[in-house]
Amino acid sequence: MKQPEQNKRKLLADWLSKAGIDLDVAVHLVGEGAIFPSAIAFHC
């Protein structure tokens, strides 16, 4: 695989990991009954 393709795959993996964490945070806040709708929406 060429280097630029590897870089793209790494960047994509990093973004997907961050997205997973953001979703976990949103689910946690909703589950806790948090009253921060803008923060929950941001993490979604």
C-alpha positions as YAML, in Angstrom:
chain: A
units: angstrom
residues:
- id: 1
  name: MET
  ca: [0.00, 0.00, 0.00]
- id: 2
  name: LYS
  ca: [1.28, 3.47, -0.84]
- id: 3
  name: GLN
  ca: [2.15, 5.89, 1.94]
- id: 4
  name: PRO
  ca: [-0.64, 8.43, 1.19]
- id: 5
  name: GLU
  ca: [-3.20, 5.61, 1.37]
- id: 6
  name: GLN
  ca: [-1.81, 4.49, 4.73]
- id: 7
  name: ASN
  ca: [-2.01, 8.07, 6.00]
- id: 8
  name: LYS
  ca: [-5.65, 8.32, 4.91]
- id: 9
  name: ARG
  ca: [-6.50, 5.03, 6.62]
- id: 10
  name: LYS
  ca: [-4.79, 6.16, 9.85]
- id: 11
  name: LEU
  ca: [-6.63, 9.49, 9.78]
- id: 12
  name: LEU
  ca: [-9.95, 7.73, 9.18]
- id: 13
  name: ALA
  ca: [-9.29, 5.29, 12.02]
- id: 14
  name: ASP
  ca: [-8.47, 8.19, 14.35]
- id: 15
  name: TRP
  ca: [-11.67, 10.05, 13.42]
- id: 16
  name: LEU
  ca: [-13.78, 6.91, 13.88]
- id: 17
  name: SER
  ca: [-12.22, 6.33, 17.29]
- id: 18
  name: LYS
  ca: [-13.00, 9.91, 18.33]
- id: 19
  name: ALA
  ca: [-16.55, 9.56, 17.01]
- id: 20
  name: GLY
  ca: [-17.01, 6.42, 19.11]
- id: 21
  name: ILE
  ca: [-15.85, 8.24, 22.21]
- id: 22
  name: ASP
  ca: [-18.18, 11.17, 21.49]
- id: 23
  name: LEU
  ca: [-21.10, 8.77, 21.10]
- id: 24
  name: ASP
  ca: [-20.20, 7.07, 24.40]
- id: 25
  name: VAL
  ca: [-20.21, 10.48, 26.11]
- id: 26
  name: ALA
  ca: [-23.60, 11.39, 24.64]
- id: 27
  name: VAL
  ca: [-25.11, 8.05, 25.68]
- id: 28
  name: HIS
  ca: [-23.67, 8.45, 29.18]
- id: 29
  name: LEU
  ca: [-25.07, 11.97, 29.55]
- id: 30
  name: VAL
  ca: [-28.52, 10.89, 28.39]
- id: 31
  name: GLY
  ca: [-28.41, 7.86, 30.69]
- id: 32
  name: GLU
  ca: [-27.52, 10.03, 33.65]
- id: 33
  name: GLY
  ca: [-30.46, 12.31, 32.95]
- id: 34
  name: ALA
  ca: [-28.15, 15.21, 32.17]
- id: 35
  name: ILE
  ca: [-29.85, 18.46, 31.32]
- id: 36
  name: PHE
  ca: [-27.26, 19.65, 28.85]
- id: 37
  name: PRO
  ca: [-29.00, 19.18, 25.50]
- id: 38
  name: SER
  ca: [-26.52, 21.31, 23.57]
- id: 39
  name: ALA
  ca: [-23.56, 19.31, 24.91]
- id: 40
  name: ILE
  ca: [-25.31, 16.03, 24.14]
- id: 41
  name: ALA
  ca: [-26.10, 17.22, 20.61]
- id: 42
  name: PHE
  ca: [-22.51, 18.37, 20.13]
- id: 43
  name: HIS
  ca: [-21.18, 14.92, 20.99]
- id: 44
  name: CYS
  ca: [-23.68, 13.30, 18.63]
...
